[in-house]
Amino acid sequence: MNGSAHSAPSDVEFTLKRGPAGLGFNIVGGVDQQYMMNDSGIYVAKIKENGAAALDGRLQEGDKILAINGRKLDNLSHGAAVELFRSAGEDVHLCIQQRPVLQNGPTSSRADGESSSALGTWTLFAVVTLAVMTASFIAYKRFHPRGPRGPF
């Protein structure tokens, strides 16, 4: 199995040491606050800059947390999941499902991701604008075939 060539989600286990400001990430999801349609799982919403998770580097935004200290997070409310993280102790063993990698190239630079996303939005805007202008020009030509009317 060559691993890195696949974009399918993979399960990973590791221990994260709690820092002075906690584990350093926010979660979303739960049976009462589904983050993904038809999925009540718990997901990493945000990695806090210079927090324990950011410094460790293995946990990424979008990862699904399957278990904490061996306790599966299936069918938990958001509040119950938060409480498990708060009471997890100093060394927290996580089992996560990494988000699938959807793009080629480096994924570590957030600025690149944001700029390419913005570039994509502007490209889409330009294409739509061009299409509207073209359709307007064609409609204009159809209803005004030859400039000013003369005595011909």
C-alpha positions in Angstrom: 0.0 0.0 0.0 1.6 3.3 -1.1 -0.7 5.5 1.1 0.2 9.0 -0.1 -1.2 8.6 -3.6 -4.7 8.0 -2.2 -7.2 10.8 -1.3 -9.5 8.5 0.7 -9.9 9.4 4.4 -7.6 7.4 6.7 -7.8 6.7 10.5 -4.8 7.9 12.5 -4.2 7.6 16.3 -1.8 9.7 18.3 -1.5 11.4 21.7 -1.7 15.2 22.0 -0.3 16.8 25.1 -2.5 19.5 26.6 -0.8 23.0 26.5 -1.3 26.0 28.8 -4.4 27.1 26.8 -5.8 23.6 26.4 -5.7 21.4 23.3 -5.7 24.3 20.9 -8.6 23.5 18.7 -12.4 24.0 18.4 -14.9 21.3 17.5 -18.2 21.3 15.7 -20.9 18.6 15.3 -22.8 16.2 17.4 -26.3 14.7 17.2 -27.9 18.0 18.1 -25.7 20.2 15.8 -24.8 18.1 12.7 -21.9 19.7 10.8 -22.2 17.3 7.8 -25.5 16.2 6.4 -26.5 12.8 7.8 -23.4 12.7 10.0 -23.5 13.5 13.7 -19.7 13.1 14.1 -17.4 15.6 15.8 -15.1 17.6 13.5 -12.2 19.9 14.0 -13.5 23.4 13.1 -10.4 25.5 13.9 -6.8 25.0 14.9 -5.8 27.8 17.2 -2.5 29.5 16.2 0.4 28.5 18.5 -1.9 26.1 20.4 -1.0 22.5 21.3 -2.6 21.1 18.2 -0.9 23.6 15.9 2.5 23.0 17.4 2.0 19.2 17.1 0.9 19.5 13.5 -0.9 16.2 13.1 -4.5 17.4 13.6 -5.9 19.5 10.7 -9.1 21.5 10.3 -11.8 19.3 8.8 -10.5 16.1 10.5 -13.3 13.9 12.1 -12.5 12.9 15.7 -13.6 9.3 16.1 -12.5 8.7 19.7 -10.9 10.4 22.7 -9.0 8.3 25.2 -10.6 5.2 23.7 -14.2 6.6 24.1 -16.0 6.7 20.7 -17.7 9.9 20.0 -20.7 8.3 18.1 -24.1 9.6 19.0 -23.0 12.3 21.4 -24.4 15.8 21.7 -22.0 18.7 21.0 -22.0 19.6 24.8 -21.2 16.0 25.8 -18.3 15.9 23.3 -17.0 19.2 24.7 -17.1 17.9 28.2 -15.2 14.8 27.2 -12.4 17.0 25.9 -12.4 19.2 28.9 -12.1 16.2 31.3 -9.6 14.2 29.2 -6.5 14.9 31.2 -3.0 16.1 30.3 -2.2 13.5 27.6 -5.1 13.0 25.3 -5.2 10.0 23.0 -7.1 10.8 19.8 -8.3 8.6 17.0 -9.2 10.7 14.0 -10.2 10.3 10.4 -8.2 12.7 8.3 -10.0 14.8 5.8 -9.4 13.7 2.2 -6.9 15.8 0.3 -8.8 17.5 -2.5 -6.0 19.3 -4.3 -2.6 18.6 -5.6 0.4 20.5 -4.4 1.3 21.9 -1.0 -1.5 22.1 1.6 0.4 23.6 4.5 0.2 27.3 3.5 -3.1 28.8 4.4 -2.4 32.0 2.5 -2.0 30.0 -0.7 -5.3 28.2 -0.1 -7.1 31.4 0.5 -5.6 33.2 -2.5 -6.4 30.3 -4.8 -9.9 30.2 -3.5 -10.3 34.0 -4.1 -8.7 33.6 -7.5 -11.3 30.9 -8.3 -14.1 33.2 -7.2 -12.8 36.0 -9.4 -12.4 33.7 -12.4 -16.0 32.5 -12.0 -17.1 36.1 -11.7 -15.2 37.0 -14.9 -16.6 34.1 -16.8 -20.2 34.8 -15.8 -19.7 38.5 -16.6 -18.3 37.7 -20.0 -21.2 35.3 -20.7 -23.8 38.0 -19.8 -22.0 40.6 -22.0 -21.8 38.1 -24.9 -25.5 37.3 -24.6 -26.4 41.0 -24.4 -24.4 41.7 -27.5 -26.0 38.9 -29.5 -29.5 40.0 -28.4 -28.6 43.6 -29.4 -27.4 42.5 -32.8 -30.5 40.4 -33.3 -32.9 43.3 -32.6 -30.7 46.0 -34.2 -29.3 44.3 -37.3 -27.6 47.1 -39.2 -27.0 50.3 -37.3 -29.0 53.4 -38.4 -31.8 52.9 -40.9 -31.4 54.6 -44.2 -33.6 55.1 -47.2 -32.5 51.8 -48.7 
